[in-house]
């Protein structure tokens, strides 16, 4: 997910986006998915070189970790913590 970061025209937009991504990370972990599949990157809307660099980086990560298993693994229950 690429966005304009603090330059977002919507008040609180960057913070809300980060909160959403963090919730998705938790769900990905619960399903045993590699969280490197999702990245939040702040890039200005006219910065083509950084944009292309991030696309290349994500492509390399996805090549390394491979496809998502189908069907998705069941949700992992949190380990019980001893008191």
Contact map, one row per residue, 1 for C-alpha under 8 A:
11100000000000000000000000000000000001111000000000000000000000000000000000000000000
11110000000000000000000000000000000000111110000000000000000000000000000000000000000
11111001000001000000000000000000000000011111100000000000000000000000000000000000000
01111111000001000000000000000000000000000111100000000000000000000000000000000000000
00111111000001000000000000000000000000001111000000000000000000000000000000000000000
00011111000001000000000000000000000000000000000000000000000000000000000000000000000
00011111100000000000000000000000000000000001000000000000000000000000000000000000000
00111111111011000000000000000000000000000000000000000000000000000000000000000000000
00000011111010000000000000000000000000000000000000000000000000000000000000000000000
00000001111110000000000000000000000000000000000000000000000000000000000000000000000
00000001111110000000000000000000000000000000000000000000000000000000000000000000000
00000000011111110000000000000000000000000000000000000000000000000000000000000000000
00000001111111111000000000000000000000000000000000000000000000000000000000000000000
00111101000111111100000000000000000000000000000000000000000000000000000000000000000
00000000000111111110000000000000000000000000000000000000000000000000000000000000000
00000000000111111111000000000000000000000000000000000000000000000000000000000000000
00000000000011111111100000000000000000000000000000000000000000000000000000000000000
00000000000001111111110000000000000000010000000000000000000000000000000000000000000
00000000000000111111111000000000000000000000000000000000000000000000000000000000000
00000000000000011111111100000000000000000000000000000000000000000000000000000000000
00000000000000001111111110000000000000010000000000000000000000000000000000000000000
00000000000000000111111111000000000000000000000000000000000000000000000000000000000
00000000000000000011111111100000000000000000000000000000000000000000000000000000000
00000000000000000001111111110000000000000000000000000000000000000000000000000000000
00000000000000000000111111111000001001000000000000000000000000000000000000000000000
00000000000000000000011111111100000000000000000000000000000000000000000000000000000
00000000000000000000001111111110000000000000000000000000000000000000000000000000000
00000000000000000000000111111111111000000000000000000000000000000000000000000000000
00000000000000000000000011111111111000000000000000000000000000000000000000000000000
00000000000000000000000001111111100000000000000000000000000000000000000000111000000
00000000000000000000000000111111100000000000000000000000000000000000000111110000000
00000000000000000000000000011111110000000000000000000000000000000000000010110000000
00000000000000000000000000011111111000000000000000000000000000000001000000000000000
00000000000000000000000000011001111110000000000000000000000000001000000000000000000
00000000000000000000000010011000111111000000000000000000000000000000000000000000000
00000000000000000000000000000000011111100000000000000000000010000000000000000000000
00000000000000000000000000000000011111100000000000000000010011000000000000000000000
10000000000000000000000010000000001111110000000000000000000000000000000000000000000
11000000000000000000000000000000000111111000000000000000000000000000000000000000000
11100000000000000100100000000000000001111100000000000000000000000000000000000000000
11101000000000000000000000000000000000111110000000000000000000000000000000000000000
01111000000000000000000000000000000000011111000000000000000000000000000000000000000
01111000000000000000000000000000000000001111101001100000000000000000000000000000000
00111010000000000000000000000000000000000111111000000000000000000000000000000000000
00110000000000000000000000000000000000000011111100000000000000000000000000000000000
00000000000000000000000000000000000000000001111100000000000000000000000000000000000
00000000000000000000000000000000000000000011111111100000000000000000000000000000000
00000000000000000000000000000000000000000000111111110000000000000000000000000000000
00000000000000000000000000000000000000000000001111111000000000000000000000000000000
00000000000000000000000000000000000000000010001111111100000000000000000000000000000
00000000000000000000000000000000000000000010001111111110000000000000000000000000000
00000000000000000000000000000000000000000000000111111111000000000000000000000000000
00000000000000000000000000000000000000000000000011111111100000000000000000000000000
00000000000000000000000000000000000000000000000001111111110000000000000000000000000
00000000000000000000000000000000000000000000000000111111111000000000000000000000000
00000000000000000000000000000000000000000000000000011111111100000000000000000000000
00000000000000000000000000000000000000000000000000001111111110000000000000000000000
00000000000000000000000000000000000010000000000000000111111111000000000000000000000
00000000000000000000000000000000000000000000000000000011111111100000000000000000000
00000000000000000000000000000000000000000000000000000001111111110000000000000000000
00000000000000000000000000000000000110000000000000000000111111111000000000000000000
00000000000000000000000000000000000010000000000000000000011111111110000000000000000
00000000000000000000000000000000000000000000000000000000001111111100000000000000000
00000000000000000000000000000000000000000000000000000000000111111100000000000000000
00000000000000000000000000000000010000000000000000000000000011111110000000000000000
00000000000000000000000000000000000000000000000000000000000001111111000000000000000
00000000000000000000000000000000000000000000000000000000000001001111100000000000000
00000000000000000000000000000000100000000000000000000000000000000111110100000000000
00000000000000000000000000000000000000000000000000000000000000000011111110000000000
00000000000000000000000000000000000000000000000000000000000000000001111110000000000
00000000000000000000000000000000000000000000000000000000000000000000111110000000000
00000000000000000000000000000010000000000000000000000000000000000001111111000000000
00000000000000000000000000000011000000000000000000000000000000000000111111100000000
00000000000000000000000000000010000000000000000000000000000000000000000111110000000
00000000000000000000000000000111000000000000000000000000000000000000000011111000000
00000000000000000000000000000111000000000000000000000000000000000000000001111100000
00000000000000000000000000000100000000000000000000000000000000000000000000111110000
00000000000000000000000000000000000000000000000000000000000000000000000000011111000
00000000000000000000000000000000000000000000000000000000000000000000000000001111100
00000000000000000000000000000000000000000000000000000000000000000000000000000111110
00000000000000000000000000000000000000000000000000000000000000000000000000000011111
00000000000000000000000000000000000000000000000000000000000000000000000000000001111
00000000000000000000000000000000000000000000000000000000000000000000000000000000111
